[in-house]
Amino acid sequence: MKSISPACALVLALASVSAHAADPVPLKKSDGVLVDAKGMTVYTFDKDTANSGKSVCTGRCAENWPPVQADAAQPAAPYSVVTREDGSKQLAYNGKPLYTFVKDKKPGDKTGDKAMNAWHAVTD
């Protein structure tokens, strides 16, 4: 087995760290639920149509259900990015835009799950 030089190993390590730091999806699973970087539960809205490329939750709705912001980079599936009517970018999961809920006050709260029979914590 061929060994690599220390300089080459350093370049590979830095490339790995850089790739991870540039990850455009700031979400992870916690207790079986998708959460944002702050540990807040992430939701989908039944009135959004998967793969439509837009969100129907605007105005007052978006004040109560803030969109999960996305950067300009295109994330890997099952994530994608939709453009909101104000031009901002929103992260989507399996084609459905993602939101948090203003009444969730601490990491792990899921008070928005099943709200109005239209909001659902992302579990898969």
N, C-alpha and C positions, 0 to 999 in steps of 0.2 A: 504494500500500500504506500502510495506516494504522500509525503508530507508537504504542507504548504508553508511558505515563509511567514514569519510574524507580521510583516507588512501586509501581506495578502489577507491574513486572518483578520487584521484590524480593519481593512477595507470591507471585508464581508460582514463583520460585526456592525460597523457603522451603517452599511446599507440596510441591514436588517432593522436596526433601530430607527433609521429614517423612514423606512416603509411603514413601520408600525406607528410612528408619530404622525404620519400623513393620513392615517386611516380616517376616511370621511364619515364613518359611522360611530358616533359617540355613545352607542347603546350596548347594553349587556343584559344577561339574564340574572335575576336575583329571585330566589324562592319560586322559580317557575314562571316569572313574569318579566317582560321586557321593561327595562328602566333606562333613564337617561344618565348622563355623567354624574348627576347629583343624587342618583338613586330614586328619582321620582318615577312613578308608574307611567307607562306610555299606553295610550288608547287609540282605537280606531272608531269611526263614526259610521253607522249603517247607511246614512244618506249619501256618503261618498261612494262613487262608483270606482271599483278597482280598475286600474290602468287607464283612467280617463285623463290623467295628467293634470288634474286640478282638484281643489278642495271646495266643498260647498259651505264650509263653516267659515263665515266671514263676519265682520262687524262685531256685534255684541256676542255672538257665538264664539268668535276667536278671542274675545276678552276673557271669557270663562274657560275656554279650552285652547290655551296658547299652542300654536303650531310648533312642532319640533323642528328647529331651524337646521338647514343643511348648508354645507359649503358648496362651492362650484364644482367640486370633483364628483364624478359619477361613481357611486359606491357599487360594490359587488352584489349580485343577487343573493338574497331575496329583497334587497333594498334598492330604492330608486329615488329620484328627486322629482318633485312637482313644482311648478312655478305658480305662486299665488297671484291673485288679481293685482296686488300692489307691486308685483315683480320680485318679491322675496322668494327664497328657495325653502321648500319644506321636504323633510325626509318622509319617505313612504316605505311600507313593508308589504310585500306581495301586492304592490300596486295601490295600496290604500294609504292615504295621508295619515301621519301620526301626530298626536296631541298629548299634552299633559293637562291636568285639571287644577284650577286655582284653589279648590277646597282641599286638595291633598297638601297637608302642611309639613309633613316630614317624610323622609325616605321610607318606603314600604307601605304608605297609605294607599288605599285603593277605593276611595269613597266614590269615584266616578264609575266604577265597574257596574254595568247594567243600568246606569242612570237613564231614565226615560225609555228604557228598553232599546236604546239606540247606541250606547257607548259601551265599549268592551276593552278591558285590559288585554294586551297582547300576550298570549300564553304559548304560542307555538312559533 
